[in-house]
Amino acid sequence: MTLTKHPLKDNRRASVEPLIARRFINETQLSNLTGVAVGTWQKKRVIGGGPQYRKIGGAVRYDLTEVLAWIDAGTRGGKTAA
């Protein structure tokens, strides 16, 4: 008897693997990372203007990669080295 892989299980695993490498942080960690108060991030979730967030099991979580990209996208000014 030969064992075959179940295609649904293989597809499910492929869709979950990218999530495993992702790091999610909570609003306190976001506050520590940015130096911006937790309350400010809470307001930004309501009025907009902050990084994207997710609710996982009712808890607010931010994808660290997306937060860093959001911060980089907001870079302004400064002079480049000659």
N, C-alpha and C positions, 0 to 999 in steps of 0.2 A: 504494500500500500504506500503510495507516495503522498506526501503532504504538500498541499498547495497553499499559497498565501491567500488570505481573504482580501479581495480588492477594496471593500469598504473600510476595513481596518487600516490598510496601507494608505488610503486617501486621507483618512482622519489623522493619521500620524503625520503625514506631510503637511497638513494644514495647521497642526499644533506646533511643530518644531520651530518655526520662526518666532512664536510667542515665548518659547522657553528661553531664548537668548535675550529677550527684552527685559529691561529692568524698570520696574514701576516704583515711584516714590509717592509718599503722601504729602499733604499740604505743609506739614511741619518741616519735612525734609526739603521741600521746595523753598520754604521761607529761609531755612538755614543756608541753602545753596545761593540764594539771590540776595539775602539781606532785606527782603521785603516782608512786612508783617503778614501773618496768616490771614488776618481780617481783610487785608487788601486783596489777597488772592481770592477770598470768598466773594468779595464784591465784584471782582473781575469776572468770576464765573457767572454772576447774575447779569451784569451789564455788558460783558464781552471785553475783549482786549487782551486777555491772557492766553497762555498756551492751551492747546486742546487737553481735555481731561476725559477720564472714563469713570464710570461707577462700576465697581467690581464688588458684588455682594453688598451693595448699599454704601460702600466706602469710596471716597473720591481718590483717584490715583492718576498720576501723570507719568507718561512714558518719558524716561530720562533723555533718550535720544531726541525726541520731539521737543523737549524743553530746551535742550542745548541748541538745537537748530533754530528755535524761536528766538532765543537770546542772540544768536549770531545774526539772524535776519534783521535785528534791531540795531545793529552796529551803525554808528554815525560819526562823522567828523574824524578828527585826528589827522596827523600827517604821516605819510609813508617815508621810510628811510630812503635816502638818495643813493 
